Amino acid sequence: MYRIETEALGRKVHNALRAMIINGELRPGQKLIQDDLAEHLGVSRTPLLAAFSKLEKENLVVSIPRRGTYVRQYSDKELSDLCNIRMKLESLGAKEAALAADKELSGLESTLREFDKSVRKQDISHLKQLDYNFHMEILRLSGNKFLYDMLFSHIVIVINMSGLFMKYIEASRLEHHKILEAIQDRDPKRAESIMLRHTKRPCRYLKPEEPHANSREQSAF
């Protein structure tokens, strides 16, 4: 029983840390201080370390011997590569979501309404979480579990790109509505085309280059 409870707590801690990475509370390159996080989340080190291990497998954190664990910081080249992968796969997800039968779209519609409100309030942390939820809900609606699992972490990375998210937030909001409309209309070609354009947008703000000197040590892991 203790083992089961510990595993359940580990999942909760993992989900909490992922949310903190999504909304920017934990920033790229930031060191994860075990004592501070344990106190903040009200847990012991055991589930925290288990969560660190899982996050590292998802490429969201990196552990450096004798230095500690950090939120992974990606070079522009790595982010550009991830953007291109996301662009191709998410457009496929939108297409399959539009084709899927008997879709329940209330969750997607509710998320988009909350997104609109948060844009007006300029609530950046909440916007990042809602943007992630919107995209993952489309992938869930596609019914393609492999696609969902492949993008589970990569979307977090792109959303959490420092300094980019608010540059195109209004355009992103309008495109979200167009994607939803295409899915509602069961128009796979239009859903795929709009999602391709939508996910291409952050790629335009990135200039592929070699990792900076201060990120080379991390990118080796």
C-alpha positions as CSV (number, residue, x, y, z in Angstrom):
1,M,0.0,0.0,0.0
2,Y,2.8,2.4,0.8
3,R,4.4,1.8,-2.5
4,I,1.1,2.5,-4.4
5,E,0.6,5.7,-2.4
6,T,4.2,6.8,-3.1
7,E,3.8,6.2,-6.8
8,A,0.5,8.2,-6.8
9,L,2.2,11.1,-5.0
10,G,5.1,10.9,-7.4
11,R,2.7,11.4,-10.3
12,K,1.1,14.4,-8.6
13,V,4.5,16.0,-8.0
14,H,5.5,15.3,-11.6
15,N,2.3,17.0,-12.9
16,A,2.9,19.9,-10.6
17,L,6.4,20.5,-11.8
18,R,5.4,20.2,-15.4
19,A,2.7,22.8,-14.8
20,M,5.4,25.1,-13.3
21,I,7.5,24.6,-16.3
22,I,4.6,25.3,-18.7
23,N,3.5,28.5,-17.0
24,G,7.1,29.8,-16.6
25,E,7.3,29.6,-12.8
26,L,10.3,27.4,-13.4
27,R,12.4,29.0,-16.1
28,P,14.8,27.5,-18.6
29,G,18.2,27.2,-17.0
30,Q,16.9,27.5,-13.5
31,K,18.3,25.2,-10.8
32,L,15.8,23.1,-9.0
33,I,16.4,23.4,-5.3
34,Q,15.1,20.2,-3.7
35,D,14.5,21.7,-0.2
36,D,12.6,24.7,-1.6
37,L,10.5,22.6,-3.9
38,A,9.8,20.0,-1.3
39,E,8.5,22.7,1.1
40,H,6.5,24.5,-1.7
41,L,4.8,21.2,-2.7
42,G,4.5,19.8,0.8
43,V,6.3,16.6,0.0
44,S,9.4,14.7,1.0
45,R,12.4,14.3,-1.3
46,T,11.5,10.7,-2.4
47,P,8.5,11.7,-4.7
48,L,10.4,14.8,-5.8
49,L,13.4,12.8,-7.0
50,A,11.1,10.4,-8.8
51,A,9.5,13.4,-10.6
52,F,12.9,14.7,-11.5
53,S,13.8,11.4,-13.1
54,K,10.6,11.3,-15.1
55,L,11.1,15.0,-16.2
56,E,14.6,14.2,-17.4
57,K,13.3,11.3,-19.5
58,E,10.9,13.8,-21.1
59,N,13.9,16.2,-21.8
60,L,12.4,18.9,-19.6
61,V,15.2,18.9,-17.0
62,V,18.8,17.9,-17.0
63,S,20.9,16.6,-14.1
64,I,24.5,17.6,-14.0
65,P,26.8,15.5,-11.6
66,R,27.9,17.4,-8.5
67,R,26.0,20.5,-9.6
68,G,22.3,19.6,-9.4
69,T,19.2,19.5,-11.6
70,Y,18.2,22.3,-13.9
71,V,15.2,23.1,-16.2
72,R,16.6,22.2,-19.5
73,Q,17.7,25.2,-21.6
74,Y,17.7,24.6,-25.4
75,S,19.7,26.4,-28.1
76,D,17.9,28.2,-30.9
77,K,18.9,25.4,-33.2
78,E,17.3,22.8,-31.0
79,L,14.2,24.9,-30.6
80,S,14.0,25.4,-34.3
81,D,14.2,21.6,-34.8
82,L,11.5,21.0,-32.3
83,C,9.3,23.7,-33.9
84,N,9.6,21.9,-37.3
85,I,8.7,18.6,-35.8
86,R,5.8,20.0,-33.9
87,M,4.6,21.8,-37.0
88,K,4.4,18.6,-39.0
89,L,2.9,16.4,-36.3
90,E,0.3,18.8,-34.9
91,S,-1.1,19.6,-38.3
92,L,-1.7,15.9,-38.7
93,G,-3.3,15.8,-35.3
94,A,-5.7,18.6,-36.3
95,K,-6.6,16.8,-39.5
96,E,-7.3,13.6,-37.6
97,A,-9.4,15.5,-35.0
98,A,-11.6,16.9,-37.7
99,L,-12.0,13.4,-39.2
100,A,-12.8,11.7,-35.8
101,A,-16.4,10.7,-35.3
102,D,-18.6,11.6,-32.3
103,K,-16.3,14.3,-31.0
104,E,-17.1,16.0,-27.7
105,L,-15.8,19.6,-28.2
106,S,-17.1,21.2,-25.0
107,G,-13.6,20.9,-23.4
108,L,-12.0,22.6,-26.4
109,E,-14.6,25.3,-26.5
110,S,-14.3,26.0,-22.8
111,T,-10.5,26.2,-22.9
112,L,-10.7,28.7,-25.8
113,R,-13.2,30.9,-23.9
114,E,-10.8,30.9,-20.9
115,F,-7.9,31.7,-23.3
116,D,-9.8,34.8,-24.6
117,K,-10.4,36.1,-21.1
118,S,-6.7,35.6,-20.2
119,V,-5.6,37.4,-23.3
120,R,-7.6,40.4,-22.2
121,K,-6.1,40.2,-18.7
122,Q,-2.6,39.6,-20.1
123,D,-2.3,36.7,-17.7
124,I,0.8,35.1,-19.2
125,S,1.2,32.2,-16.9
126,H,-2.4,31.1,-17.3
127,L,-2.2,31.7,-21.1
128,K,0.7,29.3,-21.4
129,Q,-1.2,26.6,-19.5
130,L,-4.4,27.2,-21.5
131,D,-2.4,27.1,-24.8
132,Y,-0.9,23.8,-23.8
133,N,-4.3,22.4,-22.8
134,F,-5.9,23.6,-26.1
135,H,-3.2,21.8,-28.2
136,M,-3.2,18.6,-26.2
137,E,-7.0,18.4,-26.3
138,I,-6.9,18.5,-30.1
139,L,-4.3,15.7,-30.1
140,R,-6.6,13.8,-27.7
141,L,-9.5,14.3,-30.0
142,S,-7.5,12.9,-32.9
143,G,-7.6,9.5,-31.2
144,N,-4.0,9.0,-32.1
145,K,-2.3,8.0,-28.9
146,F,1.2,7.7,-30.4
147,L,0.9,11.2,-31.7
148,Y,-0.3,12.5,-28.3
149,D,2.6,10.8,-26.5
150,M,5.2,12.0,-28.9
151,L,4.1,15.7,-28.4
152,F,3.4,15.5,-24.7
153,S,6.7,17.1,-23.8
154,H,7.7,18.8,-27.0
155,I,4.8,21.2,-26.8
156,V,5.9,22.2,-23.3
157,I,9.3,23.1,-24.6
158,V,8.0,25.3,-27.5
159,I,5.5,27.1,-25.3
160,N,8.1,27.8,-22.7
161,M,10.5,29.5,-25.1
162,S,11.6,32.6,-23.3
163,G,10.5,35.9,-24.7
164,L,8.5,34.5,-27.7
165,F,5.0,33.6,-26.5
166,M,3.6,37.1,-26.1
167,K,4.9,38.4,-29.4
168,Y,2.2,36.6,-31.4
169,I,-0.5,36.0,-28.8
170,E,-3.4,37.9,-30.6
171,A,-2.6,36.1,-33.9
172,S,-2.5,32.8,-31.9
173,R,-5.9,33.5,-30.3
174,L,-7.5,34.2,-33.7
175,E,-6.0,31.0,-35.2
176,H,-7.3,29.0,-32.3
177,H,-10.8,30.0,-33.2
178,K,-10.2,29.1,-36.9
179,I,-8.9,25.7,-35.9
180,L,-11.9,25.0,-33.7
181,E,-14.3,26.1,-36.5
182,A,-12.5,23.8,-38.9
183,I,-12.8,20.9,-36.5
184,Q,-16.5,21.7,-35.8
185,D,-17.1,21.8,-39.6
186,R,-15.4,18.4,-40.0
187,D,-13.1,20.0,-42.5
188,P,-9.7,18.1,-42.2
189,K,-7.9,19.9,-45.0
190,R,-8.7,23.3,-43.5
191,A,-7.9,22.2,-39.9
192,E,-4.5,20.8,-41.1
193,S,-3.7,24.0,-43.1
194,I,-4.5,26.4,-40.3
195,M,-2.7,24.3,-37.7
196,L,0.4,24.2,-40.0
197,R,0.4,28.0,-40.2
198,H,-0.3,28.4,-36.5
199,T,2.6,26.1,-35.4
200,K,4.9,27.6,-37.9
201,R,4.6,31.1,-36.3
202,P,7.0,30.6,-33.4
203,C,9.6,29.1,-35.8
204,R,9.8,32.5,-37.6
205,Y,11.2,34.1,-34.4
206,L,14.1,31.6,-34.1
207,K,17.4,31.9,-35.9
208,P,19.1,28.5,-35.9
209,E,22.6,28.7,-34.5
210,E,25.1,26.7,-32.5
211,P,24.4,26.3,-28.8
212,H,25.8,29.2,-26.7
213,A,28.8,28.5,-24.6
214,N,26.8,28.4,-21.4
215,S,24.4,25.8,-22.7
216,R,26.9,23.4,-24.2
217,E,27.4,21.5,-21.0
218,Q,23.6,21.0,-20.7
219,S,23.0,20.1,-24.3
220,A,25.4,17.2,-24.0
221,F,22.9,15.3,-21.8
